[in-house]
Amino acid sequence: MKKYVCDLCGYEYDPEVGDPDNGVKPGTSFDELPDDWLCPVCGAGKEDFSEL
C-alpha cells in the first residue's frame, strides 16, 4: 500500500500503521480513509496529501 504525506506539515500516513488515535485501523489504505478524516498533526484534509 502507498504512503501519503501532508503537503502542509509533512506528516506521513502509513497504511500499515493506520491512525489508531483517530479510529483508523492498521491496514487501512489512504483511499479507504473517511472523506472527513483530517491530518492528526495539523488538521489538513485528504486533498492536502500527496502520494510518496
Biotite code that builds the C-alpha atoms (Angstrom):
import biotite.structure as struc

atoms = struc.array([
    struc.Atom([0.000, 0.000, 0.000], chain_id="A", res_id=1, res_name="MET", atom_name="CA", element="C"),
    struc.Atom([1.157, 3.504, -0.795], chain_id="A", res_id=2, res_name="LYS", atom_name="CA", element="C"),
    struc.Atom([2.162, 6.097, 1.782], chain_id="A", res_id=3, res_name="LYS", atom_name="CA", element="C"),
    struc.Atom([0.965, 9.683, 1.617], chain_id="A", res_id=4, res_name="TYR", atom_name="CA", element="C"),
    struc.Atom([2.460, 12.878, 3.046], chain_id="A", res_id=5, res_name="VAL", atom_name="CA", element="C"),
    struc.Atom([0.683, 16.024, 4.222], chain_id="A", res_id=6, res_name="CYS", atom_name="CA", element="C"),
    struc.Atom([1.732, 18.917, 1.984], chain_id="A", res_id=7, res_name="ASP", atom_name="CA", element="C"),
    struc.Atom([1.274, 21.373, 4.849], chain_id="A", res_id=8, res_name="LEU", atom_name="CA", element="C"),
    struc.Atom([3.149, 19.801, 7.764], chain_id="A", res_id=9, res_name="CYS", atom_name="CA", element="C"),
    struc.Atom([4.981, 16.727, 6.450], chain_id="A", res_id=10, res_name="GLY", atom_name="CA", element="C"),
    struc.Atom([3.013, 14.091, 8.410], chain_id="A", res_id=11, res_name="TYR", atom_name="CA", element="C"),
    struc.Atom([3.275, 10.723, 6.661], chain_id="A", res_id=12, res_name="GLU", atom_name="CA", element="C"),
    struc.Atom([0.228, 8.468, 6.587], chain_id="A", res_id=13, res_name="TYR", atom_name="CA", element="C"),
    struc.Atom([1.452, 4.867, 6.584], chain_id="A", res_id=14, res_name="ASP", atom_name="CA", element="C"),
    struc.Atom([-1.380, 2.404, 5.867], chain_id="A", res_id=15, res_name="PRO", atom_name="CA", element="C"),
    struc.Atom([0.494, -0.366, 7.685], chain_id="A", res_id=16, res_name="GLU", atom_name="CA", element="C"),
    struc.Atom([0.229, 1.713, 10.881], chain_id="A", res_id=17, res_name="VAL", atom_name="CA", element="C"),
    struc.Atom([-3.092, 3.484, 10.241], chain_id="A", res_id=18, res_name="GLY", atom_name="CA", element="C"),
    struc.Atom([-4.144, 6.249, 12.632], chain_id="A", res_id=19, res_name="ASP", atom_name="CA", element="C"),
    struc.Atom([-5.238, 4.333, 15.752], chain_id="A", res_id=20, res_name="PRO", atom_name="CA", element="C"),
    struc.Atom([-5.570, 7.508, 17.846], chain_id="A", res_id=21, res_name="ASP", atom_name="CA", element="C"),
    struc.Atom([-8.360, 8.559, 15.471], chain_id="A", res_id=22, res_name="ASN", atom_name="CA", element="C"),
    struc.Atom([-10.020, 5.178, 14.969], chain_id="A", res_id=23, res_name="GLY", atom_name="CA", element="C"),
    struc.Atom([-8.224, 4.127, 11.771], chain_id="A", res_id=24, res_name="VAL", atom_name="CA", element="C"),
    struc.Atom([-7.042, 0.522, 11.993], chain_id="A", res_id=25, res_name="LYS", atom_name="CA", element="C"),
    struc.Atom([-3.688, -0.677, 10.636], chain_id="A", res_id=26, res_name="PRO", atom_name="CA", element="C"),
    struc.Atom([-4.064, -1.940, 7.078], chain_id="A", res_id=27, res_name="GLY", atom_name="CA", element="C"),
    struc.Atom([-6.393, 0.910, 6.028], chain_id="A", res_id=28, res_name="THR", atom_name="CA", element="C"),
    struc.Atom([-5.324, 2.347, 2.672], chain_id="A", res_id=29, res_name="SER", atom_name="CA", element="C"),
    struc.Atom([-5.405, 6.111, 2.149], chain_id="A", res_id=30, res_name="PHE", atom_name="CA", element="C"),
    struc.Atom([-8.307, 5.689, -0.299], chain_id="A", res_id=31, res_name="ASP", atom_name="CA", element="C"),
    struc.Atom([-10.295, 3.870, 2.394], chain_id="A", res_id=32, res_name="GLU", atom_name="CA", element="C"),
    struc.Atom([-9.985, 6.723, 4.883], chain_id="A", res_id=33, res_name="LEU", atom_name="CA", element="C"),
    struc.Atom([-13.291, 8.529, 5.526], chain_id="A", res_id=34, res_name="PRO", atom_name="CA", element="C"),
    struc.Atom([-13.770, 11.701, 3.476], chain_id="A", res_id=35, res_name="ASP", atom_name="CA", element="C"),
    struc.Atom([-13.826, 13.729, 6.691], chain_id="A", res_id=36, res_name="ASP", atom_name="CA", element="C"),
    struc.Atom([-10.518, 12.302, 8.006], chain_id="A", res_id=37, res_name="TRP", atom_name="CA", element="C"),
    struc.Atom([-8.030, 15.045, 8.916], chain_id="A", res_id=38, res_name="LEU", atom_name="CA", element="C"),
    struc.Atom([-4.277, 15.109, 9.377], chain_id="A", res_id=39, res_name="CYS", atom_name="CA", element="C"),
    struc.Atom([-3.697, 14.277, 13.060], chain_id="A", res_id=40, res_name="PRO", atom_name="CA", element="C"),
    struc.Atom([-0.903, 16.858, 13.269], chain_id="A", res_id=41, res_name="VAL", atom_name="CA", element="C"),
    struc.Atom([-2.250, 19.974, 11.529], chain_id="A", res_id=42, res_name="CYS", atom_name="CA", element="C"),
    struc.Atom([-5.894, 19.220, 10.664], chain_id="A", res_id=43, res_name="GLY", atom_name="CA", element="C"),
    struc.Atom([-5.472, 19.342, 6.877], chain_id="A", res_id=44, res_name="ALA", atom_name="CA", element="C"),
    struc.Atom([-7.955, 17.432, 4.723], chain_id="A", res_id=45, res_name="GLY", atom_name="CA", element="C"),
    struc.Atom([-7.196, 14.473, 2.466], chain_id="A", res_id=46, res_name="LYS", atom_name="CA", element="C"),
    struc.Atom([-6.956, 16.839, -0.508], chain_id="A", res_id=47, res_name="GLU", atom_name="CA", element="C"),
    struc.Atom([-3.797, 18.294, 1.058], chain_id="A", res_id=48, res_name="ASP", atom_name="CA", element="C"),
    struc.Atom([-1.913, 14.973, 0.878], chain_id="A", res_id=49, res_name="PHE", atom_name="CA", element="C"),
    struc.Atom([0.384, 13.742, -1.888], chain_id="A", res_id=50, res_name="SER", atom_name="CA", element="C"),
    struc.Atom([1.467, 10.214, -2.708], chain_id="A", res_id=51, res_name="GLU", atom_name="CA", element="C"),
    struc.Atom([5.040, 9.362, -1.740], chain_id="A", res_id=52, res_name="LEU", atom_name="CA", element="C"),
])
